[in-house]
């Protein structure tokens, strides 16, 4: 584990943005930079370019990279990341990043890293157990118990790919939480019903009480709540931290999700439902708590 005065390089690597931040051990983001992922010929170029800007004196002894996909924690490498350029995968193992940056490096699922940020420094820093769920284009989730990330050899908590509609469940993803309860799902269902509004317009119309829009948004909120209830039944967490563009678009959607969840949750204990506090920087901040969370 890094010393209390040391800094960490955190990476949040996605299909759109290749981000890096320099953090202290309290999760404070000292500086950060980003590049368009599509502009990079390879991952190594992004790593070298951003590290040279953020840490020219090489103060950070550890780098932690969050990637959007399934991670093999034993090998410290992504094994499935459909939203990244596929040529990047071999370059994003802990071993490969360490060679480029010349410092100890780890790879973590991006939702896992954001959950670590919220558990150690954000909304759930006072909670002994939490589930982090992000609802945006897709649905991501992770579990942190006693500040330790729950995982097997592979990243766990792939809530978006679990099924909540058994009648229409397909290996292609139909019937899954993402298919029924993501921002992408909201837009798709609106188009299927002939409603020519984007997601932001749908939420505004639903908040104004317009029937068709309200029904769509309310149904999405209930599907999210069903998924959350399943997480609580499986892991008995005491806190749910909700993030992502759909949830954080305003009080209206969050309140709908919370109301439906309270109707569905286990009756035998109380669960706090909180908004994510760190926003887009949760993963970068999480890099400061990653070694503790992984027991490394």
C-alpha positions in Angstrom: 0.0 0.0 0.0 1.2 3.5 -0.9 2.3 5.7 2.0 0.1 8.5 3.3 2.1 11.2 1.5 2.4 9.5 -1.8 0.4 10.2 -4.9 -1.3 7.8 -7.3 -2.0 8.0 -11.0 -5.6 7.0 -11.8 -6.9 6.2 -15.2 -10.5 6.1 -16.4 -10.3 4.6 -19.9 -13.5 4.5 -22.0 -14.6 4.3 -25.6 -15.0 8.1 -25.7 -12.4 9.5 -23.3 -9.0 8.4 -22.2 -8.6 10.1 -18.8 -5.9 10.3 -16.2 -5.7 12.0 -12.8 -3.1 12.6 -10.2 -4.6 11.9 -6.7 -3.4 12.1 -3.1 -4.1 9.3 -0.6 -7.2 11.1 0.6 -8.8 10.8 -2.8 -8.3 14.4 -3.7 -7.9 15.0 -7.4 -4.9 17.3 -7.8 -5.0 17.5 -11.6 -6.5 15.6 -14.5 -6.2 15.5 -18.3 -8.1 13.6 -21.0 -7.7 12.8 -24.7 -10.3 11.5 -27.2 -9.9 7.7 -27.3 -10.5 7.7 -31.0 -7.6 10.1 -31.5 -5.0 7.6 -30.1 -3.2 5.1 -32.4 -2.7 2.9 -29.3 -3.1 2.9 -25.6 0.6 3.4 -24.9 0.5 6.8 -26.6 -2.3 7.9 -24.3 -0.5 6.6 -21.2 2.8 8.3 -22.1 1.2 11.6 -23.2 -0.9 12.1 -20.1 1.6 10.9 -17.6 4.2 13.3 -19.0 1.7 16.2 -18.4 0.5 15.2 -15.0 3.5 13.6 -13.3 6.7 14.8 -15.0 8.7 14.3 -11.8 7.3 10.8 -11.3 6.0 11.4 -7.8 3.3 8.7 -8.2 4.8 5.3 -7.6 1.5 3.4 -8.5 -0.9 3.6 -11.4 -4.4 2.2 -11.3 -6.4 1.9 -14.5 -10.2 1.5 -14.7 -11.5 -0.2 -17.9 -15.1 -0.8 -19.0 -15.3 -4.5 -19.1 -14.6 -7.8 -17.4 -11.3 -7.9 -15.6 -9.2 -10.9 -14.6 -7.9 -9.8 -11.2 -5.4 -12.6 -10.9 -3.7 -11.6 -14.2 -4.6 -7.9 -13.8 -5.9 -7.6 -17.4 -9.2 -7.0 -19.2 -10.7 -10.1 -20.8 -13.8 -8.5 -22.4 -14.2 -4.8 -23.2 -16.5 -4.3 -26.2 -16.5 -0.5 -26.0 -12.7 -0.1 -26.3 -10.7 -0.4 -29.5 -9.8 -4.1 -29.4 -6.1 -3.4 -30.1 -6.0 -1.7 -26.8 -6.7 -4.8 -24.7 -3.3 -6.3 -24.8 -1.8 -2.9 -23.9 -4.0 -2.5 -20.8 -2.8 -5.3 -18.6 -1.1 -4.3 -15.4 2.2 -5.7 -16.7 1.9 -3.7 -20.0 1.0 -0.5 -18.3 3.9 -0.9 -15.8 6.3 -1.2 -18.7 5.1 2.0 -20.3 4.8 4.1 -17.1 7.7 2.4 -15.3 5.8 2.0 -12.0 3.7 -0.6 -10.4 0.3 -0.8 -12.1 -3.1 -2.5 -11.6 -6.2 -2.8 -13.8 -9.7 -2.7 -12.3 -13.2 -2.7 -13.8 -14.4 0.9 -14.1 -17.5 0.4 -12.1 -15.5 -1.3 -9.4 -13.1 1.6 -9.3 -15.9 4.2 -9.1 -17.4 2.1 -6.3 -14.1 2.2 -4.4 -14.1 6.0 -4.8 -17.6 6.4 -3.4 -17.0 3.9 -0.6 -13.7 5.4 0.6 -14.1 9.1 -0.2 -17.7 9.8 -1.4 -21.3 9.1 -0.5 -20.7 5.8 1.4 -17.5 6.7 3.2 -19.3 6.1 6.6 -21.0 2.9 5.5 -19.6 -0.6 6.3 -21.2 -2.1 3.2 -22.4 -0.6 -0.1 -23.5 -1.3 -3.6 -22.7 1.2 -6.3 -25.0 1.2 -9.3 -24.6 3.5 -12.3 -27.5 4.0 -14.8 -26.5 5.7 -18.0 -26.0 4.3 -21.5 -25.6 1.0 -19.8 -25.9 -0.3 -16.2 -22.8 -0.9 -14.1 -22.5 -2.1 -10.5 -20.0 -3.1 -7.8 -20.0 -4.2 -4.2 -17.7 -2.9 -1.4 -17.8 -4.5 2.0 -15.7 -3.2 4.9 -13.9 -1.0 2.3 -12.9 -4.2 0.4 -14.0 -4.8 -3.2 -16.1 -7.9 -3.7 -14.8 -10.0 -6.6 -13.8 -13.5 -7.6 -11.0 -14.1 -10.1 -13.1 -11.9 -12.3 -14.9 -8.6 -11.7 -18.3 -9.3 -10.2 -21.6 -7.4 -9.8 -22.3 -7.3 -13.6 -25.9 -6.2 -12.8 -26.6 -4.8 -16.3 -26.2 -8.3 -17.8 -28.5 -10.0 -15.3 -32.0 -10.7 -16.3 -35.2 -9.2 -14.9 -37.6 -10.1 -17.8 -37.6 -14.0 -17.9 -40.2 -14.1 -20.7 -37.9 -12.2 -23.1 -34.5 -13.3 -21.7 -32.0 -13.9 -24.5 -28.3 -14.5 -24.5 -28.1 -11.4 -26.8 -29.1 -9.3 -23.8 -32.8 -8.9 -24.3 -34.6 -9.1 -21.0 -31.5 -7.9 -19.1 -31.3 -5.0 -16.8 -29.5 -2.9 -19.4 -32.2 -3.8 -22.0 -35.0 -2.8 -19.6 -33.6 -0.1 -17.3 -30.8 1.9 -19.0 -30.8 5.2 -20.8 -30.5 3.3 -24.0 -33.6 1.3 -23.1 -35.6 4.5 -22.4 -34.7 5.9 -25.8 -35.5 2.7 -27.6 -38.8 2.2 -26.0 -39.8 5.8 -26.7 -39.0 5.2 -30.4 -41.0 2.0 -30.4 -44.0 3.8 -29.1 -43.6 6.6 -31.6 -42.6 9.3 -29.0 -40.2 11.7 -30.7 -38.4 12.9 -27.6 -34.9 12.4 -26.4 -34.2 11.2 -22.9 -33.9 14.7 -21.4 -37.1 15.8 -23.0 -38.9 12.6 -21.8 -37.9 13.3 -18.2 -39.1 16.9 -18.5 -42.4 15.8 -20.0 -42.8 13.1 -17.4 -42.1 15.6 -14.6 -44.8 17.9 -16.1 -47.3 15.0 -15.8 -47.6 14.2 -19.5 -49.1 10.7 -19.5 -47.2 8.7 -22.1 -43.8 10.2 -21.0 -44.6 9.7 -17.3 -45.5 6.0 -17.9 -42.2 5.4 -19.8 -40.0 7.1 -17.2 -41.9 5.6 -14.3 -41.7 2.1 -15.7 -37.9 2.5 -16.2 -37.6 3.7 -12.6 -39.5 0.6 -11.4 -37.2 -1.7 -13.5 -34.1 0.0 -11.9 -35.7 -0.5 -8.5 -36.3 -4.2 -9.2 -32.6 -4.6 -10.0 -31.6 -2.7 -6.8 -33.9 -5.0 -4.7 -32.2 -8.0 -6.2 -28.8 -6.6 -5.3 -29.9 -6.0 -1.7 -31.3 -9.6 -1.4 -28.1 -11.0 -2.8 -25.5 -9.0 -0.8 -27.4 -7.5 2.2 -25.7 -4.2 1.8 -26.7 -1.3 4.1 -26.2 1.5 1.5 -27.0 1.9 -2.2 -25.2 4.6 -4.0 -26.8 5.6 -7.3 -25.0 7.4 -10.1 -25.0 7.8 -13.9 -26.6 10.3 -16.1 -30.1 8.9 -15.8 -30.2 8.9 -12.0 -28.4 12.2 -11.6 -30.4 14.1 -14.2 -32.4 15.6 -11.3 -34.6 14.7 -8.3 -37.5 13.4 -10.3 -36.0 10.2 -11.6 -34.1 9.5 -8.4 -37.2 10.0 -6.3 -39.2 7.6 -8.5 -36.5 5.0 -8.2 -36.3 5.4 -4.5 -40.1 5.2 -4.0 -40.3 2.0 -6.0 -37.3 0.5 -4.2 -38.9 1.2 -0.8 -41.9 -0.8 -1.9 -39.7 -3.7 -3.0 -36.8 -3.9 -0.5 -36.5 -6.5 2.2 -38.7 -5.5 5.1 -36.3 -6.7 7.8 -33.7 -4.0 7.7 -33.2 -0.4 6.6 -31.2 0.6 3.5 -29.9 4.1 2.8 -30.3 5.2 -0.8 -27.9 7.9 -1.7 -26.9 9.9 -4.8 -23.3 9.4 -5.9 -21.1 12.3 -4.6 -18.0 12.2 -6.8 -19.6 12.4 -10.3 -17.4 11.6 -13.3 -14.3 11.7 -11.0 -15.3 8.7 -8.8 -13.0 6.3 -10.7 -10.0 8.7 -10.6 -10.5 9.3 -6.9 -11.0 5.5 -6.4 -7.5 4.9 -7.5 -6.3 6.3 -4.2 -8.2 3.6 -2.3 -7.7 0.8 -4.8 -4.8 -1.0 -3.2 -6.6 -1.1 0.2 -9.8 -2.3 -1.5 -8.0 -5.1 -3.3 -6.0 -6.1 -0.3 -2.8 -5.5 -2.3 
